[in-house]
């Protein structure tokens, strides 16, 4: 069970929506799905060589209270950074918490 005191980081979960511009063309925008309290557990950073340049990758784990509707098509906004959700797991199957593995989107 997750303790309320451990949820000390505020993050926003966003969902893609489709809007139309003045010409009727579809454009993708992001709308707030939920603003939740979370615990940030670890930060994995790595650098790798690809496409003839050095790239950096940051992956974090956020733990939030259980929500069955979070998918990998959503994203997280946290501390001025945008994260793509790689996975949303209920680690013990008790529907008490969700572990969100997310990668920073550049």
C-alpha distance (Angstrom), angle and dihedral (degrees) to the residues before:
residue distance angle dihedral
X1 . . .
X2 3.78 . .
X3 3.80 117.1 .
X4 3.80 118.9 -132.1
X5 3.82 90.8 -129.2
X6 3.80 90.3 60.4
X7 3.81 91.2 59.8
X8 3.80 97.1 80.7
X9 3.82 103.2 136.9
X10 3.81 123.5 81.8
X11 3.79 117.1 -143.2
X12 3.78 136.6 169.6
X13 3.78 122.6 -136.0
X14 3.78 112.1 -151.1
X15 3.78 131.7 -162.1
X16 3.80 127.0 -154.9
X17 3.78 116.0 -111.8
X18 3.77 131.6 -177.7
X19 3.80 121.2 -126.6
X20 3.78 131.7 173.7
X21 3.79 125.4 -122.9
X22 3.81 124.5 -142.1
X23 3.80 90.5 -82.0
X24 3.81 93.7 52.4
X25 3.79 95.0 -107.9
X26 3.79 117.4 141.6
X27 3.79 117.1 -112.8
X28 3.79 126.6 -176.6
X29 3.80 117.8 -124.4
X30 3.79 131.9 172.4
X31 3.81 122.7 -121.4
X32 3.80 128.3 -170.3
X33 3.79 110.1 -98.6
X34 3.82 97.1 176.7
X35 3.79 140.8 -18.3
X36 3.80 109.5 -143.1
X37 3.78 143.2 170.2
X38 3.78 114.4 -110.1
X39 3.76 144.4 175.9
X40 3.80 116.7 -129.0
X41 3.78 108.2 -146.8
X42 3.77 111.0 177.5
X43 3.76 144.4 -5.1
X44 3.80 122.8 -143.2
X45 3.78 116.9 -169.8
X46 3.76 128.5 179.1
X47 3.75 139.8 168.0
X48 3.78 123.2 -144.0
X49 3.77 138.1 176.3
X50 3.78 114.9 -117.0
X51 3.80 135.6 147.6
X52 3.81 90.2 10.0
X53 3.79 94.6 -60.0
X54 3.79 139.8 82.6
X55 3.81 113.5 -102.1
X56 3.80 129.5 -166.6
X57 3.78 126.7 -145.1
X58 3.82 127.7 -168.8
X59 3.82 121.3 -167.8
X60 3.82 123.2 -176.2
X61 3.80 136.0 -177.3
X62 3.81 119.6 -135.4
X63 3.80 122.9 -172.2
X64 3.81 117.7 -155.8
X65 3.79 136.4 166.3
X66 3.80 113.6 -79.6
X67 3.80 119.0 -74.1
X68 3.78 118.3 166.4
X69 3.80 95.3 -159.8
X70 3.82 101.7 64.5
X71 3.81 113.3 113.1
X72 3.79 138.9 177.4
X73 3.81 88.8 -104.9
X74 3.80 88.5 72.8
X75 3.79 129.0 76.7
X76 3.80 138.9 -148.8
X77 3.78 129.3 -126.5
X78 3.82 111.9 -157.6
X79 3.82 131.0 160.3
X80 3.79 93.2 -17.0
X81 3.80 93.6 -50.3
X82 3.78 129.1 108.8
X83 3.81 118.9 -139.2
X84 3.78 128.8 -167.2
X85 3.80 111.6 -139.6
X86 3.81 110.9 -119.4
X87 3.79 96.5 178.6
X88 3.81 142.7 -4.1
X89 3.80 110.8 -155.9
X90 3.79 135.3 177.6
X91 3.83 96.1 -149.0
X92 3.81 100.0 -163.2
X93 3.82 99.8 23.8
X94 3.81 93.1 -121.9
X95 3.83 95.1 117.3
X96 3.80 92.6 -125.5
X97 3.80 101.7 111.8
X98 3.78 141.8 11.7
X99 3.79 123.6 -144.5
X100 3.80 110.2 -145.9
X101 3.79 115.1 -161.1
X102 3.79 107.4 -162.3
X103 3.81 138.2 176.5
X104 3.79 125.2 -149.3
X105 3.80 111.7 -107.5
X106 3.80 114.5 -143.4
